[in-house]
Amino acid sequence: MFWDDEYRKNERVWGDGPSELAIAAVEHLQRYKQDGEPLSILDVGCGYGRDVLYFSDNLRCEILGIDSSETAIDSATRAALKAQSATVRLQCCDFRELAGDRFDVVSIANLYHLLQQDERNELVRMAMRTLKPGGLLFMSMLSVNDPEHQGKGIPIPGEPNSYQDRVYLHLCSREELMADLAFLDIKELYEHKYDEPHANGDVHHHISWILIGRCVSREVPQ
């Protein structure tokens, strides 16, 4: 599996800090006084656990982190044990396998643009199934204006802004996100410029969308 190999080569490929999405999510959630039960959070594509631990350190919450890479989940489990975090659960599974649990918050950092159209639709359906009514979805995905990947790789026929390089990548426009995520009341959707460090010393300069939306519809997209 591609991502197992990546995590074996560079266990903490994007460094120790949280993703840009997790920082934005915590800032958003900290604006509101939290009463009652801890927030239930699902982190989809949690990798080696950098965001689940950031959520655990900065919010009163209980978190489930999932990833299809067993290598990543093993690394995340070690990190959670080292941090002695009792609020974090980790599970190796495909997001399509989730059933039953509902969450106040779903966070999906930098996964959407790695999925083909039918898989993106399945991810949206998963978010709809797992969010509680009125729950919040936080997502980040590469913009069509991303300088690192726009126009690089082999274009996919019939799929605008999609390329095959080391992995499949689909760069997103505002219009398609608004259409694909129509089940949300979108609170924020903005392009965010940032530098992404890699374990090998490279720094990538990205432009990603940061999306924050509240679940208001149960109509599953086709």
Secondary structure, DSSP 8 states (H G I E B T S, - for coil): -HHHHHHHH-TTTT-SS--HHHHHHHHHHTTS---SS-EEEEEET-TTSHHHHHHHHHSSEEEEEEES-HHHHHHHHHHHHHHT-TTEEEEE--GGG--S--EEEEEEES-GGGS-HHHHHHHHHHHHHHEEEEEEEEEEEEBTT-TTTTT-SEE-TT-TTEEESSSEEE-B-HHHHHHHTTTEEEEEEEEEEEEEE-TTS-EEEEEEEEEEEEE-------
